[in-house]
Amino acid sequence: MKKFLEYWAAGPRTNQQIDGKVLYDEYEARLADLENTRRKTNALLVPLNVGKGVHPAFDPDQTDAVVALAAEIEAENDTVKSISQAINDFMALVGGPSLAPLEAKYLKTDRTLKRLIITAKNVAAVAARKNPQMDPTDVLDLPEVLAANAALAEAREGLEAEIADSIDRLQKARVILEHRPARPIVSRTEAERAAVES
């Protein structure tokens, strides 16, 4: 997760997808909310005279406010943990802070497979032109055509598995991104100002 946060804290690169940044922005906003809520505890502290001097303690007259604030802190902490888990899941799926490397791998593998298919078809077409007297099914039995089709068959299974894996991982990563944010990213101070103004 540290790698993810450092990557997006540096800001997006030129011509870069910012797909993972939505998680970073949500994490930073929720972390700021949590810190703001924790600061509210200072308002509930009073000096309390105990045996060895004065120490800060929660105001005994504000028990309900302390309990409510504790519940709010716990809820916001759970939200931060949830986003942290989403970031970890995203990083595990794509292997980095952005979808770009996995998408590039998928496209490269897909192009390689398509190139092998075209090569096998071209070898068969060239063999058919060189041997117009042969039946098209017999052309497929020529050594060069068999070799091209064997190379395609050998590579196809592995490439198709890689393509399917990449597609699956991309779809799962996009689901993580699409289900975020769970609530709009508005800092508490903005929300409080909006409530006061209305």
C-alpha positions in Angstrom: 0.0 0.0 0.0 2.9 2.3 0.7 4.0 2.0 -2.9 0.5 2.9 -4.1 0.3 6.0 -1.8 3.7 7.2 -2.8 3.0 6.8 -6.5 -0.2 8.8 -6.5 1.1 11.4 -4.0 3.7 12.3 -6.6 0.8 13.2 -8.9 -0.2 11.7 -12.3 2.4 11.5 -15.0 1.9 13.1 -18.4 -0.6 11.2 -20.6 -1.2 8.7 -17.8 -4.5 7.0 -16.8 -5.6 8.1 -13.4 -7.7 5.1 -12.7 -6.1 4.2 -9.3 -6.1 7.8 -8.2 -9.8 7.6 -7.2 -8.8 5.2 -4.4 -5.9 7.5 -3.4 -8.2 10.5 -3.3 -10.8 8.7 -1.3 -8.2 7.3 1.2 -6.6 10.8 1.7 -10.1 12.4 2.2 -11.2 9.8 4.7 -7.9 9.9 6.6 -8.3 13.7 6.8 -11.9 13.2 8.1 -10.6 10.8 10.7 -7.9 13.2 11.9 -10.4 16.1 12.1 -12.8 13.9 14.2 -9.9 12.9 16.5 -9.1 16.6 17.0 -12.6 17.1 18.3 -11.7 15.0 21.4 -9.6 18.0 22.6 -12.9 20.0 23.1 -14.1 17.3 25.4 -11.0 17.3 27.6 -10.9 19.2 30.9 -8.2 19.5 33.6 -8.8 16.9 36.3 -7.1 17.2 39.6 -5.9 13.7 40.7 -3.5 12.6 43.4 -0.3 13.7 41.7 -1.4 16.9 39.9 -3.7 18.1 37.2 -4.2 15.8 34.1 -6.4 16.0 31.1 -9.5 13.8 31.2 -12.8 13.6 29.5 -15.4 15.9 31.0 -17.7 13.7 33.1 -20.7 16.0 32.2 -20.1 15.2 28.5 -20.4 11.4 28.6 -22.9 11.2 25.8 -20.8 13.4 23.5 -17.7 11.3 24.3 -19.6 8.1 23.4 -20.9 9.6 20.2 -17.5 10.9 19.2 -15.9 7.5 20.0 -18.5 5.8 17.7 -17.8 8.4 15.0 -14.1 7.8 15.2 -14.6 4.0 15.1 -16.9 4.3 12.0 -14.4 6.5 10.2 -11.5 4.2 11.2 -13.5 1.3 9.7 -14.0 3.3 6.5 -10.2 4.0 6.2 -9.5 0.3 6.8 -12.0 -0.6 4.1 -10.4 1.7 1.6 -6.9 0.3 2.6 -8.2 -3.2 1.9 -9.6 -2.0 -1.5 -6.2 -0.5 -2.3 -4.4 -3.8 -1.3 -6.9 -5.8 -3.4 -6.4 -3.5 -6.4 -2.6 -3.7 -6.1 -2.7 -7.5 -5.8 -4.9 -7.8 -8.9 -3.0 -5.4 -11.2 0.5 -5.6 -9.6 0.9 -1.8 -9.3 -0.9 1.4 -8.6 -2.5 1.7 -12.1 -4.3 -0.5 -14.6 -1.9 0.7 -17.4 0.8 -2.1 -17.0 -1.8 -4.9 -16.9 -3.7 -3.4 -19.9 -0.4 -3.1 -21.8 0.4 -6.8 -21.1 -3.1 -7.8 -22.2 -2.8 -5.8 -25.5 0.7 -7.2 -26.2 -0.5 -10.8 -25.6 -3.6 -10.3 -27.7 -1.5 -8.8 -30.6 1.0 -11.7 -30.4 -1.9 -14.2 -30.7 -3.4 -12.3 -33.6 0.0 -12.1 -35.3 0.4 -15.9 -35.0 -3.1 -16.5 -36.4 -2.4 -14.2 -39.4 1.0 -15.8 -40.0 -0.5 -19.3 -40.0 -3.2 -18.1 -42.5 -0.6 -16.4 -44.7 1.6 -19.5 -44.8 -1.5 -21.5 -45.9 -2.4 -18.9 -48.5 1.1 -18.8 -49.9 1.3 -22.6 -50.0 -2.1 -22.7 -51.9 -0.8 -20.2 -54.5 2.4 -22.1 -55.0 0.4 -25.4 -55.4 -2.8 -24.4 -57.4 -3.3 -28.0 -58.6 -3.7 -29.3 -55.0 -7.0 -29.6 -53.2 -7.3 -27.0 -50.4 -7.5 -29.7 -47.7 -4.3 -31.2 -49.1 -2.5 -27.8 -48.8 -3.1 -28.0 -45.1 -1.0 -31.2 -45.0 2.1 -29.5 -46.5 5.1 -29.3 -44.1 5.3 -25.5 -43.9 1.6 -25.2 -43.2 1.7 -28.0 -40.6 4.6 -26.2 -38.9 2.9 -22.9 -38.9 -0.3 -24.4 -37.5 1.7 -26.4 -34.9 3.4 -23.2 -33.8 0.0 -21.5 -33.5 -1.5 -24.4 -31.6 1.4 -24.6 -29.2 1.3 -20.9 -28.4 -2.4 -20.4 -28.5 -3.3 -22.3 -25.4 -0.8 -20.3 -23.2 -1.6 -17.0 -24.8 -5.4 -17.5 -24.5 -4.9 -18.4 -20.8 -2.8 -15.2 -20.3 -5.5 -13.1 -22.1 -8.3 -14.6 -20.0 -6.3 -14.0 -16.8 -5.6 -10.4 -17.8 -9.2 -9.8 -18.7 -10.4 -11.3 -15.4 -8.0 -9.3 -13.3 -8.8 -6.1 -15.2 -12.6 -6.6 -14.7 -12.1 -7.3 -11.0 -9.9 -4.2 -10.6 -12.5 -2.1 -12.4 -15.2 -3.4 -10.1 -13.1 -2.2 -7.1 -12.7 1.3 -8.8 -16.4 1.5 -9.8 -17.7 0.8 -6.3 -15.6 3.6 -4.9 -16.3 6.1 -3.4 -19.0 4.7 -1.2 -20.0 8.3 -0.3 -19.0 11.5 -1.9 -15.6 12.9 -1.0 -16.4 16.0 1.0 -14.3 16.9 4.0 -16.1 17.4 7.3 -15.4 21.1 7.4 -17.1 21.6 3.9 -20.0 19.4 5.0 -20.4 21.4 8.3 -20.2 24.7 6.4 -22.9 23.5 4.0 -25.1 22.5 6.9 -24.6 25.9 8.6 -25.3 27.8 5.3 -28.5 26.0 4.6 
